Amino acid sequence: MPDLPQLLLFVVAGWLLNLTPGPDVLYIVSSSLRQGARAGMVAALGIFAGCFVHVAVATVGLGALLAASATAFTVVKVIGAAYLVWMGWRLLRSAPGQWSPDAAAGAAPLGRVFWRGFLTNVLNPKVALFFLAFLPQFIAPDVADKTLAFLALGLLFTVNALPVTLGYAWLSAWAARRVDRVRRAMHWMDRASGLLFIGFGVRLALTDAPAS
């Protein structure tokens, strides 16, 4: 494990990285704006669970396989890109004030909100590659068990991200409750979010596999 100054640097860097908007943040914000803080927090927990999967597979070597194998990276990349584009298409087609594809329900069940957040994170191979690129910088060369250190830092990064993602959920719901203009604009928010999700999917599809 890093010493205290390095550990504090790791925590701060993690917070800054998690504040950067991406598919995960967009999903949390859009869920909160449409269904309230509870749905946004459930979405954040789904993404939180997805990060544990990435930490686990990176620790046991699948992340290294994605970094070394163009075929493995391409397979996961195409699945993740297709899922992001599908979510974007659903948003573009949603009726005013709705996001859920089940129009009669009016709002997606919380279990589905969680599952979609989980898949948004898990089906993005760039998250696994991020862990492989970011975490080793904070593992001292003389650490006896580097695998255990990698796992510990991955878990710390994931737990460290949770206050940020829950904060995004709460602030988005707060804005939706108190700013009437935001509520009237939610139909266009769906459209803008849909285009962004499709853009994220296309960008992921065009991402080159890392050099072996």
Secondary structure, DSSP 8 states (H G I E B T S, - for coil): ---HHHHHHHHHHHHHHHHS--HHHHHHHHHHHHH-HHHHHHHHHHHHHHHHHHHHHHHHTHHHHHHH-HHHHHHHHHHHHHHHHHHHHHHHH--TT--SS-TTTSS--HHHHHHHHHHHHHT-HHHHHHHHHHGGGGS-TT-S-HHHHHHHHHHHHHHHHHHHHHHHHHHHHHHHHH-HHHHHTHHHHHHHHHHHHHHHHHHHHT------
